[in-house]
Amino acid sequence: MHKEIVYTDHLEFRLKQRNIPHELPKVVLQNAKEYYFDKMTGYYVAIANVDYKGRRKEFIVVFEIEDKIVLITIHPIRNEQKVNRIKSGRWIRVEVEL
């Protein structure tokens, strides 16, 4: 990781609302095995399996890359949601340099 990572106010709100540990978005971003560009939103998506409340869960972090990496939101995703977004062409697999 070379760029500074910042959290939006929206992400901070979601972390509190969903009771998600504050470091989890960074963990997802740094451990992601897949990155996509979301054609509908214009944002990037990082996907990783992480430990959450005693279970392994797949989470996405939505972000943009500027002079820093801006994390926008986080939420768990079901495999069928991911597959549908890829099949529909909404998500395009990309390589991301962080």
RATASUL-V899971 format. One record per run of one state. SS is the DSSP state (helix for helix, strand for strand, loop for the rest). FROM is the first residue (numbers start at 0). TO is the last residue. If there is no record, write none. Layout:
# RATASUL-V899971
SS_FROM_TO / SS_FROM_TO
This chain:
# RATASUL-V899971
loop_0_3 / strand_4_6 / loop_7_7 / helix_8_17 / loop_18_22 / helix_23_30 / loop_31_32 / strand_33_37 / loop_38_42 / strand_43_51 / loop_52_53 / strand_54_64 / loop_65_67 / strand_68_75 / loop_76_77 / helix_78_86 / loop_87_89 / strand_90_92 / loop_93_97
